[in-house]
């Protein structure tokens, strides 16, 4: 029952804060629990949910390349610009840190910090209009760097 209450609180915060992706995710989990299929669904989501979510996210990010709106000339010019180089370095760093963080939570057994991570993500999404997705963190950091060095 306590888990349902926490999910309802997270749902309320995310709905009030208009964090749609968080609201949908929490609602799906709550429905799974209320239908009593969590014994079957949660292990599947826990074991492969992150992988498939990343597959979908990466596929969505790669659509401009797949559709042809970004070609090799644009990629080359971007990778040789200072913004492209910073994007590449930041992406390298954040991807590395994500791997370290995942190992910290799973292999090293520090999953107890997950509630704080979840709460921080939900609150930032709800109150600061953030998006709780890793690759967008990289572009957000890049946007700040560009703003500092390129005042337009």
Phi and psi in radians as a Rosetta constraint file:
Dihedral C 1 N 2 CA 2 C 2 CIRCULARHARMONIC -1.071 0.35
Dihedral N 2 CA 2 C 2 N 3 CIRCULARHARMONIC -0.677 0.35
Dihedral C 2 N 3 CA 3 C 3 CIRCULARHARMONIC -1.096 0.35
Dihedral N 3 CA 3 C 3 N 4 CIRCULARHARMONIC -0.719 0.35
Dihedral C 3 N 4 CA 4 C 4 CIRCULARHARMONIC -1.089 0.35
Dihedral N 4 CA 4 C 4 N 5 CIRCULARHARMONIC -0.725 0.35
Dihedral C 4 N 5 CA 5 C 5 CIRCULARHARMONIC -1.113 0.35
Dihedral N 5 CA 5 C 5 N 6 CIRCULARHARMONIC -0.762 0.35
Dihedral C 5 N 6 CA 6 C 6 CIRCULARHARMONIC -1.104 0.35
Dihedral N 6 CA 6 C 6 N 7 CIRCULARHARMONIC -0.700 0.35
Dihedral C 6 N 7 CA 7 C 7 CIRCULARHARMONIC -1.126 0.35
Dihedral N 7 CA 7 C 7 N 8 CIRCULARHARMONIC -0.698 0.35
Dihedral C 7 N 8 CA 8 C 8 CIRCULARHARMONIC -1.125 0.35
Dihedral N 8 CA 8 C 8 N 9 CIRCULARHARMONIC -0.707 0.35
Dihedral C 8 N 9 CA 9 C 9 CIRCULARHARMONIC -1.103 0.35
Dihedral N 9 CA 9 C 9 N 10 CIRCULARHARMONIC -0.803 0.35
Dihedral C 9 N 10 CA 10 C 10 CIRCULARHARMONIC -1.079 0.35
Dihedral N 10 CA 10 C 10 N 11 CIRCULARHARMONIC -0.676 0.35
Dihedral C 10 N 11 CA 11 C 11 CIRCULARHARMONIC -1.112 0.35
Dihedral N 11 CA 11 C 11 N 12 CIRCULARHARMONIC -0.781 0.35
Dihedral C 11 N 12 CA 12 C 12 CIRCULARHARMONIC -1.080 0.35
Dihedral N 12 CA 12 C 12 N 13 CIRCULARHARMONIC -0.810 0.35
Dihedral C 12 N 13 CA 13 C 13 CIRCULARHARMONIC -1.055 0.35
Dihedral N 13 CA 13 C 13 N 14 CIRCULARHARMONIC -0.771 0.35
Dihedral C 13 N 14 CA 14 C 14 CIRCULARHARMONIC -1.248 0.35
Dihedral N 14 CA 14 C 14 N 15 CIRCULARHARMONIC -0.593 0.35
Dihedral C 14 N 15 CA 15 C 15 CIRCULARHARMONIC -1.207 0.35
Dihedral N 15 CA 15 C 15 N 16 CIRCULARHARMONIC -0.803 0.35
Dihedral C 15 N 16 CA 16 C 16 CIRCULARHARMONIC -1.063 0.35
Dihedral N 16 CA 16 C 16 N 17 CIRCULARHARMONIC -0.716 0.35
Dihedral C 16 N 17 CA 17 C 17 CIRCULARHARMONIC -1.449 0.35
Dihedral N 17 CA 17 C 17 N 18 CIRCULARHARMONIC 0.022 0.35
Dihedral C 17 N 18 CA 18 C 18 CIRCULARHARMONIC 1.030 0.35
Dihedral N 18 CA 18 C 18 N 19 CIRCULARHARMONIC 0.649 0.35
Dihedral C 18 N 19 CA 19 C 19 CIRCULARHARMONIC -1.610 0.35
Dihedral N 19 CA 19 C 19 N 20 CIRCULARHARMONIC 1.403 0.35
Dihedral C 19 N 20 CA 20 C 20 CIRCULARHARMONIC -1.017 0.35
Dihedral N 20 CA 20 C 20 N 21 CIRCULARHARMONIC -0.769 0.35
Dihedral C 20 N 21 CA 21 C 21 CIRCULARHARMONIC -1.106 0.35
Dihedral N 21 CA 21 C 21 N 22 CIRCULARHARMONIC -0.676 0.35
Dihedral C 21 N 22 CA 22 C 22 CIRCULARHARMONIC -1.197 0.35
Dihedral N 22 CA 22 C 22 N 23 CIRCULARHARMONIC -0.740 0.35
Dihedral C 22 N 23 CA 23 C 23 CIRCULARHARMONIC -1.019 0.35
Dihedral N 23 CA 23 C 23 N 24 CIRCULARHARMONIC -0.798 0.35
Dihedral C 23 N 24 CA 24 C 24 CIRCULARHARMONIC -1.130 0.35
Dihedral N 24 CA 24 C 24 N 25 CIRCULARHARMONIC -0.780 0.35
Dihedral C 24 N 25 CA 25 C 25 CIRCULARHARMONIC -1.067 0.35
Dihedral N 25 CA 25 C 25 N 26 CIRCULARHARMONIC -0.799 0.35
Dihedral C 25 N 26 CA 26 C 26 CIRCULARHARMONIC -1.151 0.35
Dihedral N 26 CA 26 C 26 N 27 CIRCULARHARMONIC -0.725 0.35
Dihedral C 26 N 27 CA 27 C 27 CIRCULARHARMONIC -1.088 0.35
Dihedral N 27 CA 27 C 27 N 28 CIRCULARHARMONIC -0.720 0.35
Dihedral C 27 N 28 CA 28 C 28 CIRCULARHARMONIC -1.072 0.35
Dihedral N 28 CA 28 C 28 N 29 CIRCULARHARMONIC -0.799 0.35
Dihedral C 28 N 29 CA 29 C 29 CIRCULARHARMONIC -1.111 0.35
Dihedral N 29 CA 29 C 29 N 30 CIRCULARHARMONIC -0.702 0.35
Dihedral C 29 N 30 CA 30 C 30 CIRCULARHARMONIC -1.144 0.35
Dihedral N 30 CA 30 C 30 N 31 CIRCULARHARMONIC -0.736 0.35
Dihedral C 30 N 31 CA 31 C 31 CIRCULARHARMONIC -1.093 0.35
Dihedral N 31 CA 31 C 31 N 32 CIRCULARHARMONIC -0.757 0.35
Dihedral C 31 N 32 CA 32 C 32 CIRCULARHARMONIC -1.011 0.35
Dihedral N 32 CA 32 C 32 N 33 CIRCULARHARMONIC -0.769 0.35
Dihedral C 32 N 33 CA 33 C 33 CIRCULARHARMONIC -1.152 0.35
Dihedral N 33 CA 33 C 33 N 34 CIRCULARHARMONIC -0.767 0.35
Dihedral C 33 N 34 CA 34 C 34 CIRCULARHARMONIC -1.194 0.35
Dihedral N 34 CA 34 C 34 N 35 CIRCULARHARMONIC -0.470 0.35
Dihedral C 34 N 35 CA 35 C 35 CIRCULARHARMONIC -1.473 0.35
Dihedral N 35 CA 35 C 35 N 36 CIRCULARHARMONIC -0.036 0.35
Dihedral C 35 N 36 CA 36 C 36 CIRCULARHARMONIC 1.035 0.35
Dihedral N 36 CA 36 C 36 N 37 CIRCULARHARMONIC 0.616 0.35
Dihedral C 36 N 37 CA 37 C 37 CIRCULARHARMONIC -1.908 0.35
Dihedral N 37 CA 37 C 37 N 38 CIRCULARHARMONIC 0.213 0.35
Dihedral C 37 N 38 CA 38 C 38 CIRCULARHARMONIC -1.091 0.35
Dihedral N 38 CA 38 C 38 N 39 CIRCULARHARMONIC -0.529 0.35
Dihedral C 38 N 39 CA 39 C 39 CIRCULARHARMONIC -1.073 0.35
Dihedral N 39 CA 39 C 39 N 40 CIRCULARHARMONIC -0.504 0.35
Dihedral C 39 N 40 CA 40 C 40 CIRCULARHARMONIC -1.685 0.35
Dihedral N 40 CA 40 C 40 N 41 CIRCULARHARMONIC -0.750 0.35
Dihedral C 40 N 41 CA 41 C 41 CIRCULARHARMONIC -1.356 0.35
Dihedral N 41 CA 41 C 41 N 42 CIRCULARHARMONIC -0.702 0.35
Dihedral C 41 N 42 CA 42 C 42 CIRCULARHARMONIC -1.088 0.35
Dihedral N 42 CA 42 C 42 N 43 CIRCULARHARMONIC -0.756 0.35
Dihedral C 42 N 43 CA 43 C 43 CIRCULARHARMONIC -1.075 0.35
Dihedral N 43 CA 43 C 43 N 44 CIRCULARHARMONIC -0.660 0.35
Dihedral C 43 N 44 CA 44 C 44 CIRCULARHARMONIC -1.143 0.35
Dihedral N 44 CA 44 C 44 N 45 CIRCULARHARMONIC -0.832 0.35
Dihedral C 44 N 45 CA 45 C 45 CIRCULARHARMONIC -1.089 0.35
Dihedral N 45 CA 45 C 45 N 46 CIRCULARHARMONIC -0.710 0.35
Dihedral C 45 N 46 CA 46 C 46 CIRCULARHARMONIC -1.156 0.35
Dihedral N 46 CA 46 C 46 N 47 CIRCULARHARMONIC -0.699 0.35
Dihedral C 46 N 47 CA 47 C 47 CIRCULARHARMONIC -1.392 0.35
Dihedral N 47 CA 47 C 47 N 48 CIRCULARHARMONIC -0.648 0.35
Dihedral C 47 N 48 CA 48 C 48 CIRCULARHARMONIC -2.259 0.35
Dihedral N 48 CA 48 C 48 N 49 CIRCULARHARMONIC -0.008 0.35
Dihedral C 48 N 49 CA 49 C 49 CIRCULARHARMONIC -1.070 0.35
Dihedral N 49 CA 49 C 49 N 50 CIRCULARHARMONIC -0.780 0.35
Dihedral C 49 N 50 CA 50 C 50 CIRCULARHARMONIC -1.104 0.35
Dihedral N 50 CA 50 C 50 N 51 CIRCULARHARMONIC -0.733 0.35
Dihedral C 50 N 51 CA 51 C 51 CIRCULARHARMONIC -1.035 0.35
Dihedral N 51 CA 51 C 51 N 52 CIRCULARHARMONIC -0.890 0.35
Dihedral C 51 N 52 CA 52 C 52 CIRCULARHARMONIC -1.216 0.35
Dihedral N 52 CA 52 C 52 N 53 CIRCULARHARMONIC -0.564 0.35
Dihedral C 52 N 53 CA 53 C 53 CIRCULARHARMONIC -1.125 0.35
Dihedral N 53 CA 53 C 53 N 54 CIRCULARHARMONIC -0.720 0.35
Dihedral C 53 N 54 CA 54 C 54 CIRCULARHARMONIC -1.168 0.35
Dihedral N 54 CA 54 C 54 N 55 CIRCULARHARMONIC -0.663 0.35
Dihedral C 54 N 55 CA 55 C 55 CIRCULARHARMONIC -1.036 0.35
Dihedral N 55 CA 55 C 55 N 56 CIRCULARHARMONIC -0.846 0.35
Dihedral C 55 N 56 CA 56 C 56 CIRCULARHARMONIC -1.115 0.35
Dihedral N 56 CA 56 C 56 N 57 CIRCULARHARMONIC -0.721 0.35
Dihedral C 56 N 57 CA 57 C 57 CIRCULARHARMONIC -1.097 0.35
Dihedral N 57 CA 57 C 57 N 58 CIRCULARHARMONIC -0.839 0.35
Dihedral C 57 N 58 CA 58 C 58 CIRCULARHARMONIC -1.130 0.35
Dihedral N 58 CA 58 C 58 N 59 CIRCULARHARMONIC -0.698 0.35
Dihedral C 58 N 59 CA 59 C 59 CIRCULARHARMONIC -1.060 0.35
Dihedral N 59 CA 59 C 59 N 60 CIRCULARHARMONIC -0.751 0.35
Dihedral C 59 N 60 CA 60 C 60 CIRCULARHARMONIC -1.111 0.35
Dihedral N 60 CA 60 C 60 N 61 CIRCULARHARMONIC -0.690 0.35
Dihedral C 60 N 61 CA 61 C 61 CIRCULARHARMONIC -1.200 0.35
Dihedral N 61 CA 61 C 61 N 62 CIRCULARHARMONIC -0.550 0.35
Dihedral C 61 N 62 CA 62 C 62 CIRCULARHARMONIC -1.494 0.35
Dihedral N 62 CA 62 C 62 N 63 CIRCULARHARMONIC -0.036 0.35
Dihedral C 62 N 63 CA 63 C 63 CIRCULARHARMONIC -0.978 0.35
Dihedral N 63 CA 63 C 63 N 64 CIRCULARHARMONIC -0.732 0.35
Dihedral C 63 N 64 CA 64 C 64 CIRCULARHARMONIC -1.029 0.35
Dihedral N 64 CA 64 C 64 N 65 CIRCULARHARMONIC -0.599 0.35
Dihedral C 64 N 65 CA 65 C 65 CIRCULARHARMONIC -1.266 0.35
Dihedral N 65 CA 65 C 65 N 66 CIRCULARHARMONIC -0.799 0.35
Dihedral C 65 N 66 CA 66 C 66 CIRCULARHARMONIC -1.120 0.35
Dihedral N 66 CA 66 C 66 N 67 CIRCULARHARMONIC -0.607 0.35
Dihedral C 66 N 67 CA 67 C 67 CIRCULARHARMONIC -1.429 0.35
Dihedral N 67 CA 67 C 67 N 68 CIRCULARHARMONIC -0.205 0.35
Dihedral C 67 N 68 CA 68 C 68 CIRCULARHARMONIC 1.587 0.35
Dihedral N 68 CA 68 C 68 N 69 CIRCULARHARMONIC 0.030 0.35
Dihedral C 68 N 69 CA 69 C 69 CIRCULARHARMONIC -1.312 0.35
Dihedral N 69 CA 69 C 69 N 70 CIRCULARHARMONIC -0.329 0.35
Dihedral C 69 N 70 CA 70 C 70 CIRCULARHARMONIC -2.047 0.35
Dihedral N 70 CA 70 C 70 N 71 CIRCULARHARMONIC 2.081 0.35
Dihedral C 70 N 71 CA 71 C 71 CIRCULARHARMONIC -1.908 0.35
Dihedral N 71 CA 71 C 71 N 72 CIRCULARHARMONIC -3.141 0.35
Dihedral C 71 N 72 CA 72 C 72 CIRCULARHARMONIC -1.128 0.35
Dihedral N 72 CA 72 C 72 N 73 CIRCULARHARMONIC -0.542 0.35
Dihedral C 72 N 73 CA 73 C 73 CIRCULARHARMONIC -1.158 0.35
Dihedral N 73 CA 73 C 73 N 74 CIRCULARHARMONIC -0.764 0.35
Dihedral C 73 N 74 CA 74 C 74 CIRCULARHARMONIC -1.128 0.35
Dihedral N 74 CA 74 C 74 N 75 CIRCULARHARMONIC -0.706 0.35
Dihedral C 74 N 75 CA 75 C 75 CIRCULARHARMONIC -1.113 0.35
Dihedral N 75 CA 75 C 75 N 76 CIRCULARHARMONIC -0.791 0.35
Dihedral C 75 N 76 CA 76 C 76 CIRCULARHARMONIC -1.084 0.35
Dihedral N 76 CA 76 C 76 N 77 CIRCULARHARMONIC -0.786 0.35
Dihedral C 76 N 77 CA 77 C 77 CIRCULARHARMONIC -1.158 0.35
Dihedral N 77 CA 77 C 77 N 78 CIRCULARHARMONIC -0.616 0.35
Dihedral C 77 N 78 CA 78 C 78 CIRCULARHARMONIC -1.187 0.35
Dihedral N 78 CA 78 C 78 N 79 CIRCULARHARMONIC -0.780 0.35
Dihedral C 78 N 79 CA 79 C 79 CIRCULARHARMONIC -1.213 0.35
Dihedral N 79 CA 79 C 79 N 80 CIRCULARHARMONIC -0.291 0.35
Dihedral C 79 N 80 CA 80 C 80 CIRCULARHARMONIC -1.777 0.35
Dihedral N 80 CA 80 C 80 N 81 CIRCULARHARMONIC 0.022 0.35
Dihedral C 80 N 81 CA 81 C 81 CIRCULARHARMONIC -1.599 0.35
Dihedral N 81 CA 81 C 81 N 82 CIRCULARHARMONIC 2.831 0.35
Dihedral C 81 N 82 CA 82 C 82 CIRCULARHARMONIC -1.163 0.35
Dihedral N 82 CA 82 C 82 N 83 CIRCULARHARMONIC -0.585 0.35
Dihedral C 82 N 83 CA 83 C 83 CIRCULARHARMONIC -1.157 0.35
Dihedral N 83 CA 83 C 83 N 84 CIRCULARHARMONIC -0.759 0.35
Dihedral C 83 N 84 CA 84 C 84 CIRCULARHARMONIC -1.105 0.35
Dihedral N 84 CA 84 C 84 N 85 CIRCULARHARMONIC -0.705 0.35
Dihedral C 84 N 85 CA 85 C 85 CIRCULARHARMONIC -1.149 0.35
Dihedral N 85 CA 85 C 85 N 86 CIRCULARHARMONIC -0.756 0.35
Dihedral C 85 N 86 CA 86 C 86 CIRCULARHARMONIC -1.126 0.35
Dihedral N 86 CA 86 C 86 N 87 CIRCULARHARMONIC -0.702 0.35
Dihedral C 86 N 87 CA 87 C 87 CIRCULARHARMONIC -1.050 0.35
Dihedral N 87 CA 87 C 87 N 88 CIRCULARHARMONIC -0.744 0.35
Dihedral C 87 N 88 CA 88 C 88 CIRCULARHARMONIC -1.106 0.35
Dihedral N 88 CA 88 C 88 N 89 CIRCULARHARMONIC -0.804 0.35
Dihedral C 88 N 89 CA 89 C 89 CIRCULARHARMONIC -1.130 0.35
Dihedral N 89 CA 89 C 89 N 90 CIRCULARHARMONIC -0.806 0.35
Dihedral C 89 N 90 CA 90 C 90 CIRCULARHARMONIC -1.104 0.35
Dihedral N 90 CA 90 C 90 N 91 CIRCULARHARMONIC -0.698 0.35
Dihedral C 90 N 91 CA 91 C 91 CIRCULARHARMONIC -1.095 0.35
Dihedral N 91 CA 91 C 91 N 92 CIRCULARHARMONIC -0.725 0.35
Dihedral C 91 N 92 CA 92 C 92 CIRCULARHARMONIC -1.048 0.35
Dihedral N 92 CA 92 C 92 N 93 CIRCULARHARMONIC -0.845 0.35
Dihedral C 92 N 93 CA 93 C 93 CIRCULARHARMONIC -1.131 0.35
Dihedral N 93 CA 93 C 93 N 94 CIRCULARHARMONIC -0.844 0.35
Dihedral C 93 N 94 CA 94 C 94 CIRCULARHARMONIC -1.190 0.35
Dihedral N 94 CA 94 C 94 N 95 CIRCULARHARMONIC -0.595 0.35
Dihedral C 94 N 95 CA 95 C 95 CIRCULARHARMONIC -1.174 0.35
Dihedral N 95 CA 95 C 95 N 96 CIRCULARHARMONIC -0.736 0.35
Dihedral C 95 N 96 CA 96 C 96 CIRCULARHARMONIC -1.050 0.35
Dihedral N 96 CA 96 C 96 N 97 CIRCULARHARMONIC -0.835 0.35
Dihedral C 96 N 97 CA 97 C 97 CIRCULARHARMONIC -1.112 0.35
Dihedral N 97 CA 97 C 97 N 98 CIRCULARHARMONIC -0.617 0.35
Dihedral C 97 N 98 CA 98 C 98 CIRCULARHARMONIC -1.086 0.35
Dihedral N 98 CA 98 C 98 N 99 CIRCULARHARMONIC -0.731 0.35
Dihedral C 98 N 99 CA 99 C 99 CIRCULARHARMONIC -1.112 0.35
Dihedral N 99 CA 99 C 99 N 100 CIRCULARHARMONIC -0.744 0.35
Dihedral C 99 N 100 CA 100 C 100 CIRCULARHARMONIC -1.085 0.35
Dihedral N 100 CA 100 C 100 N 101 CIRCULARHARMONIC -0.762 0.35
Dihedral C 100 N 101 CA 101 C 101 CIRCULARHARMONIC -1.115 0.35
Dihedral N 101 CA 101 C 101 N 102 CIRCULARHARMONIC -0.720 0.35
Dihedral C 101 N 102 CA 102 C 102 CIRCULARHARMONIC -1.118 0.35
Dihedral N 102 CA 102 C 102 N 103 CIRCULARHARMONIC -0.756 0.35
Dihedral C 102 N 103 CA 103 C 103 CIRCULARHARMONIC -1.117 0.35
Dihedral N 103 CA 103 C 103 N 104 CIRCULARHARMONIC -0.672 0.35
Dihedral C 103 N 104 CA 104 C 104 CIRCULARHARMONIC -1.049 0.35
Dihedral N 104 CA 104 C 104 N 105 CIRCULARHARMONIC -0.757 0.35
Dihedral C 104 N 105 CA 105 C 105 CIRCULARHARMONIC -1.293 0.35
Dihedral N 105 CA 105 C 105 N 106 CIRCULARHARMONIC -0.660 0.35
Dihedral C 105 N 106 CA 106 C 106 CIRCULARHARMONIC -1.743 0.35
Dihedral N 106 CA 106 C 106 N 107 CIRCULARHARMONIC -1.209 0.35
Dihedral C 106 N 107 CA 107 C 107 CIRCULARHARMONIC -1.125 0.35
Dihedral N 107 CA 107 C 107 N 108 CIRCULARHARMONIC -0.685 0.35
Dihedral C 107 N 108 CA 108 C 108 CIRCULARHARMONIC -1.455 0.35
Dihedral N 108 CA 108 C 108 N 109 CIRCULARHARMONIC -0.137 0.35
Dihedral C 108 N 109 CA 109 C 109 CIRCULARHARMONIC 1.303 0.35
Dihedral N 109 CA 109 C 109 N 110 CIRCULARHARMONIC 0.539 0.35
Dihedral C 109 N 110 CA 110 C 110 CIRCULARHARMONIC -1.811 0.35
Dihedral N 110 CA 110 C 110 N 111 CIRCULARHARMONIC 0.669 0.35
Dihedral C 110 N 111 CA 111 C 111 CIRCULARHARMONIC -1.128 0.35
Dihedral N 111 CA 111 C 111 N 112 CIRCULARHARMONIC -0.212 0.35
Dihedral C 111 N 112 CA 112 C 112 CIRCULARHARMONIC -1.158 0.35
Dihedral N 112 CA 112 C 112 N 113 CIRCULARHARMONIC -0.274 0.35
Dihedral C 112 N 113 CA 113 C 113 CIRCULARHARMONIC -1.501 0.35
Dihedral N 113 CA 113 C 113 N 114 CIRCULARHARMONIC -0.076 0.35
Dihedral C 113 N 114 CA 114 C 114 CIRCULARHARMONIC -0.986 0.35
Dihedral N 114 CA 114 C 114 N 115 CIRCULARHARMONIC -0.739 0.35
Dihedral C 114 N 115 CA 115 C 115 CIRCULARHARMONIC -1.004 0.35
Dihedral N 115 CA 115 C 115 N 116 CIRCULARHARMONIC -0.697 0.35
Dihedral C 115 N 116 CA 116 C 116 CIRCULARHARMONIC -1.168 0.35
Dihedral N 116 CA 116 C 116 N 117 CIRCULARHARMONIC -0.689 0.35
Dihedral C 116 N 117 CA 117 C 117 CIRCULARHARMONIC -1.118 0.35
Dihedral N 117 CA 117 C 117 N 118 CIRCULARHARMONIC -0.758 0.35
Dihedral C 117 N 118 CA 118 C 118 CIRCULARHARMONIC -1.142 0.35
Dihedral N 118 CA 118 C 118 N 119 CIRCULARHARMONIC -0.824 0.35
Dihedral C 118 N 119 CA 119 C 119 CIRCULARHARMONIC -1.066 0.35
Dihedral N 119 CA 119 C 119 N 120 CIRCULARHARMONIC -0.770 0.35
Dihedral C 119 N 120 CA 120 C 120 CIRCULARHARMONIC -1.050 0.35
Dihedral N 120 CA 120 C 120 N 121 CIRCULARHARMONIC -0.738 0.35
Dihedral C 120 N 121 CA 121 C 121 CIRCULARHARMONIC -1.141 0.35
Dihedral N 121 CA 121 C 121 N 122 CIRCULARHARMONIC -0.778 0.35
Dihedral C 121 N 122 CA 122 C 122 CIRCULARHARMONIC -1.140 0.35
Dihedral N 122 CA 122 C 122 N 123 CIRCULARHARMONIC -0.800 0.35
Dihedral C 122 N 123 CA 123 C 123 CIRCULARHARMONIC -1.130 0.35
Dihedral N 123 CA 123 C 123 N 124 CIRCULARHARMONIC -0.758 0.35
Dihedral C 123 N 124 CA 124 C 124 CIRCULARHARMONIC -1.124 0.35
Dihedral N 124 CA 124 C 124 N 125 CIRCULARHARMONIC -0.687 0.35
Dihedral C 124 N 125 CA 125 C 125 CIRCULARHARMONIC -1.165 0.35
Dihedral N 125 CA 125 C 125 N 126 CIRCULARHARMONIC -0.735 0.35
Dihedral C 125 N 126 CA 126 C 126 CIRCULARHARMONIC -1.302 0.35
Dihedral N 126 CA 126 C 126 N 127 CIRCULARHARMONIC -0.826 0.35
Dihedral C 126 N 127 CA 127 C 127 CIRCULARHARMONIC -1.629 0.35
Dihedral N 127 CA 127 C 127 N 128 CIRCULARHARMONIC -0.536 0.35
Dihedral C 127 N 128 CA 128 C 128 CIRCULARHARMONIC -1.875 0.35
Dihedral N 128 CA 128 C 128 N 129 CIRCULARHARMONIC 0.106 0.35
Dihedral C 128 N 129 CA 129 C 129 CIRCULARHARMONIC 1.043 0.35
Dihedral N 129 CA 129 C 129 N 130 CIRCULARHARMONIC 0.558 0.35
Dihedral C 129 N 130 CA 130 C 130 CIRCULARHARMONIC -1.360 0.35
Dihedral N 130 CA 130 C 130 N 131 CIRCULARHARMONIC 2.954 0.35
Dihedral C 130 N 131 CA 131 C 131 CIRCULARHARMONIC -2.174 0.35
Dihedral N 131 CA 131 C 131 N 132 CIRCULARHARMONIC 2.060 0.35
Dihedral C 131 N 132 CA 132 C 132 CIRCULARHARMONIC -1.366 0.35
Dihedral N 132 CA 132 C 132 N 133 CIRCULARHARMONIC 1.123 0.35
Dihedral C 132 N 133 CA 133 C 133 CIRCULARHARMONIC -2.438 0.35
Dihedral N 133 CA 133 C 133 N 134 CIRCULARHARMONIC 2.245 0.35
Dihedral C 133 N 134 CA 134 C 134 CIRCULARHARMONIC -0.924 0.35
Dihedral N 134 CA 134 C 134 N 135 CIRCULARHARMONIC -0.946 0.35
Dihedral C 134 N 135 CA 135 C 135 CIRCULARHARMONIC -1.030 0.35
Dihedral N 135 CA 135 C 135 N 136 CIRCULARHARMONIC -0.495 0.35
Dihedral C 135 N 136 CA 136 C 136 CIRCULARHARMONIC -1.281 0.35
Dihedral N 136 CA 136 C 136 N 137 CIRCULARHARMONIC -0.414 0.35
Dihedral C 136 N 137 CA 137 C 137 CIRCULARHARMONIC -1.094 0.35
Dihedral N 137 CA 137 C 137 N 138 CIRCULARHARMONIC -0.783 0.35
Dihedral C 137 N 138 CA 138 C 138 CIRCULARHARMONIC -1.016 0.35
Dihedral N 138 CA 138 C 138 N 139 CIRCULARHARMONIC -0.814 0.35
Dihedral C 138 N 139 CA 139 C 139 CIRCULARHARMONIC -1.207 0.35
Dihedral N 139 CA 139 C 139 N 140 CIRCULARHARMONIC -0.518 0.35
Dihedral C 139 N 140 CA 140 C 140 CIRCULARHARMONIC -1.170 0.35
Dihedral N 140 CA 140 C 140 N 141 CIRCULARHARMONIC -0.745 0.35
Dihedral C 140 N 141 CA 141 C 141 CIRCULARHARMONIC -1.112 0.35
Dihedral N 141 CA 141 C 141 N 142 CIRCULARHARMONIC -0.755 0.35
Dihedral C 141 N 142 CA 142 C 142 CIRCULARHARMONIC -1.037 0.35
Dihedral N 142 CA 142 C 142 N 143 CIRCULARHARMONIC -0.761 0.35
Dihedral C 142 N 143 CA 143 C 143 CIRCULARHARMONIC -1.038 0.35
Dihedral N 143 CA 143 C 143 N 144 CIRCULARHARMONIC -0.698 0.35
Dihedral C 143 N 144 CA 144 C 144 CIRCULARHARMONIC -1.143 0.35
Dihedral N 144 CA 144 C 144 N 145 CIRCULARHARMONIC -0.765 0.35
Dihedral C 144 N 145 CA 145 C 145 CIRCULARHARMONIC -1.086 0.35
Dihedral N 145 CA 145 C 145 N 146 CIRCULARHARMONIC -0.767 0.35
Dihedral C 145 N 146 CA 146 C 146 CIRCULARHARMONIC -1.103 0.35
Dihedral N 146 CA 146 C 146 N 147 CIRCULARHARMONIC -0.731 0.35
Dihedral C 146 N 147 CA 147 C 147 CIRCULARHARMONIC -1.081 0.35
Dihedral N 147 CA 147 C 147 N 148 CIRCULARHARMONIC -0.698 0.35
Dihedral C 147 N 148 CA 148 C 148 CIRCULARHARMONIC -1.184 0.35
Dihedral N 148 CA 148 C 148 N 149 CIRCULARHARMONIC -0.761 0.35
Dihedral C 148 N 149 CA 149 C 149 CIRCULARHARMONIC -1.614 0.35
Dihedral N 149 CA 149 C 149 N 150 CIRCULARHARMONIC -0.260 0.35
Dihedral C 149 N 150 CA 150 C 150 CIRCULARHARMONIC -2.293 0.35
Dihedral N 150 CA 150 C 150 N 151 CIRCULARHARMONIC 1.479 0.35
Dihedral C 150 N 151 CA 151 C 151 CIRCULARHARMONIC -1.438 0.35
Dihedral N 151 CA 151 C 151 N 152 CIRCULARHARMONIC 1.961 0.35
